[in-house]
Amino acid sequence: MSSHTTNHFDVIVVGLGAIGSAALYQLAKQGARVLGIDQYAPPHTLGSSHGKTRISRLLTGEGDVYAQLAQRTQAIWRDMAATTNRTIHQQTGGYFIAPQQQADKWHGDSGYLAQAQAVADRYQLAYEWLSAAQISSRLPLLNVTSHIHALYEPSGGVALPEAVIALQLQECGRLGAQVRLNEAVKYYKCDKKMLHVTSKAGSYTADRLILATGAWLTDLLPTRLHVYRQIMYWFETEEAGTFSADRFPWVIWLGETQRDFFTIFPTLGADSRTVKLMTEQYTTTTHPDTLTRTVAQHEIDYMIEQHIRPKMRGVTTCCVEAIACTYTMASDHHFIIDQHPDCEQITFAACCSGHGFKHTAAIGEALAQQALHGRSDIDLAPFSLARRHG
Ligand SMILES: Cc1cc2nc3c(=O)[nH]c(=O)nc-3n(C[C@H](O)[C@H](O)[C@H](O)COP(=O)(O)OP(=O)(O)OC[C@H]3O[C@@H](n4cnc5c(N)ncnc54)[C@H](O)[C@@H]3O)c2cc1C
């Protein structure tokens, strides 16, 4: 470890959202002298980690490395929850629903469910295939047609993103990490293996730098990323608790086209009278600073007509809340985590493409291992910038 001036650190982490706070926590845990900087005060509602819940699952049709990251993340969360006596993740089980006769497509891959099953077989994860009749009997609040089938994952759950980030930052403070909030980083430079970081409030140096700036990575990194506005909706339910996590699992409904894609998130709290719903869109790009944050009535109407009326029961058409969030994507829908092309002391990690949260604790651990020891237990090479991602 280095012994420089008070403004010199072993590692500086820029961006303290889901990934950055996880990396800072792991670095601090290993005794490194570390600084974390964020332009806001996470957990906040301006990045990609707000909205009360995130689906977690171990069945990852995206590939083996995702299964490794998801399993490791759940293990880290279990440890954190046990040592701090906090709830940050709850097991609910989860269903992927898809048309039977057609190769389902999601996250850039065709045949997503077959790949998820293959990953489950390789990692000995439990799963179950269900017919339309079995889905109807287990999930009577859904309207399913006979050509639908489902892959059920008992290990699925919901994570609480704001609670995870707050807990990681709390632990960073306890372990001696320095944290500067509401301090935007304006500039960084790699000079003779020393990193110089300039924020609106100060200048710092480090041996290593981790850029975990989420949707703002597009400002700091010379690569082509796409930021898409997505909306989360909370609709009132007819009865209290029907979609609460102890009674209802998550549902990822892969339709025949992108328009059919739809997700149901269980809500926390047995007395909740809402259910959270989402679609995804990949047609209009944006920037996190200029994102339209208000949700228009026609967007709410679309959710009602396209998804609630045809597919759900027990849900009213009263939308009690709707908020925007950003997905940051590479063209192949896979993560990008790599050294900076011009400076090997800088690592960037983002592009978590709408399915990153369930992997963030393990990504943070791998980033910390790489920064301190030059290698990580889980190989992040599949996320290299050099792969073909358009
Ligand atoms: C609506 C929605 C639903 C999702 N659902 C799921 C799900 O069900 N399951 C799942 O696994 N994943 C899901 N995801 C994806 C997951 O939530 C994200 O991939 C993950 O939270 C992103 O974390 P991050 O650390 O990359 O970004 P963020 O948490 O946004 O953190 C980036 C941080 O960098 C800071 N920053 C940026 N620029 C600067 C700067 N110049 N100086 C200082 N700080 C800076 C920002 O203020 C911010 O705090 C979803 C995402 C969205 C938007």
The ligand as a MOL file (V3000), in Angstrom:
LIG
                    3D

  0  0  0     0  0            999 V3000
M  V30 BEGIN CTAB
M  V30 COUNTS 53 58 0 0 0
M  V30 BEGIN ATOM
M  V30 1 C -35.9080 0.5850 -14.3840 0
M  V30 2 C -34.7710 -0.3920 -14.1510 0
M  V30 3 C -35.0440 -1.6780 -13.7430 0
M  V30 4 C -34.0220 -2.5810 -13.5470 0
M  V30 5 N -34.3250 -3.8300 -13.1320 0
M  V30 6 C -33.3350 -4.6800 -12.8150 0
M  V30 7 C -33.6520 -5.9450 -12.2390 0
M  V30 8 O -34.8080 -6.2690 -12.0280 0
M  V30 9 N -32.6150 -6.7600 -11.9230 0
M  V30 10 C -31.3220 -6.4090 -12.1180 0
M  V30 11 O -30.4390 -7.2040 -11.8030 0
M  V30 12 N -30.9990 -5.2040 -12.6490 0
M  V30 13 C -31.9680 -4.3370 -12.9890 0
M  V30 14 N -31.6630 -3.1020 -13.4930 0
M  V30 15 C -30.2580 -2.7510 -13.7420 0
M  V30 16 C -29.5180 -2.2910 -12.4980 0
M  V30 17 O -30.3860 -1.6360 -11.6110 0
M  V30 18 C -28.3860 -1.4050 -12.9490 0
M  V30 19 O -27.5890 -2.0860 -13.8910 0
M  V30 20 C -27.4750 -1.0100 -11.7910 0
M  V30 21 O -28.2270 -0.5990 -10.6860 0
M  V30 22 C -26.5520 0.1000 -12.2710 0
M  V30 23 O -25.6140 0.4070 -11.2710 0
M  V30 24 P -24.4060 1.3930 -11.5950 0
M  V30 25 O -23.5520 1.4290 -10.3820 0
M  V30 26 O -23.7730 1.0580 -12.9060 0
M  V30 27 O -25.1040 2.8240 -11.8430 0
M  V30 28 P -25.6890 3.8610 -10.7900 0
M  V30 29 O -26.2190 3.1700 -9.5990 0
M  V30 30 O -26.5590 4.7980 -11.5340 0
M  V30 31 O -24.4000 4.6560 -10.2680 0
M  V30 32 C -23.6570 5.5520 -11.0400 0
M  V30 33 C -23.2020 6.6470 -10.0830 0
M  V30 34 O -22.1860 7.4230 -10.6920 0
M  V30 35 C -22.3370 8.7570 -10.2480 0
M  V30 36 N -21.6190 9.6240 -11.1870 0
M  V30 37 C -21.8310 9.7320 -12.5130 0
M  V30 38 N -20.9710 10.6230 -13.0610 0
M  V30 39 C -20.1910 11.1000 -12.0530 0
M  V30 40 C -19.1370 12.0390 -11.9830 0
M  V30 41 N -18.6680 12.6820 -13.0630 0
M  V30 42 N -18.5810 12.2860 -10.7700 0
M  V30 43 C -19.0220 11.6360 -9.6690 0
M  V30 44 N -20.0240 10.7260 -9.6730 0
M  V30 45 C -20.6020 10.4710 -10.8520 0
M  V30 46 C -23.8560 8.9450 -10.2670 0
M  V30 47 O -24.2730 10.0430 -9.4920 0
M  V30 48 C -24.3300 7.6070 -9.7220 0
M  V30 49 O -24.5230 7.6590 -8.3180 0
M  V30 50 C -32.6760 -2.1750 -13.7330 0
M  V30 51 C -32.3990 -0.8700 -14.1310 0
M  V30 52 C -33.4240 0.0220 -14.3350 0
M  V30 53 C -33.1050 1.4320 -14.7630 0
M  V30 END ATOM
M  V30 BEGIN BOND
M  V30 1 1 1 2
M  V30 2 1 2 3
M  V30 3 2 2 52
M  V30 4 2 3 4
M  V30 5 1 4 5
M  V30 6 1 4 50
M  V30 7 2 5 6
M  V30 8 1 6 7
M  V30 9 1 6 13
M  V30 10 2 7 8
M  V30 11 1 7 9
M  V30 12 1 9 10
M  V30 13 2 10 11
M  V30 14 1 10 12
M  V30 15 2 12 13
M  V30 16 1 13 14
M  V30 17 1 14 15
M  V30 18 1 14 50
M  V30 19 1 15 16
M  V30 20 1 16 17
M  V30 21 1 16 18
M  V30 22 1 18 19
M  V30 23 1 18 20
M  V30 24 1 20 21
M  V30 25 1 20 22
M  V30 26 1 22 23
M  V30 27 1 23 24
M  V30 28 2 24 25
M  V30 29 1 24 26
M  V30 30 1 24 27
M  V30 31 1 27 28
M  V30 32 2 28 29
M  V30 33 1 28 30
M  V30 34 1 28 31
M  V30 35 1 31 32
M  V30 36 1 32 33
M  V30 37 1 33 34
M  V30 38 1 33 48
M  V30 39 1 34 35
M  V30 40 1 35 36
M  V30 41 1 35 46
M  V30 42 1 36 37
M  V30 43 1 36 45
M  V30 44 2 37 38
M  V30 45 1 38 39
M  V30 46 1 39 40
M  V30 47 2 39 45
M  V30 48 1 40 41
M  V30 49 2 40 42
M  V30 50 1 42 43
M  V30 51 2 43 44
M  V30 52 1 44 45
M  V30 53 1 46 47
M  V30 54 1 46 48
M  V30 55 1 48 49
M  V30 56 2 50 51
M  V30 57 1 51 52
M  V30 58 1 52 53
M  V30 END BOND
M  V30 END CTAB
M  END
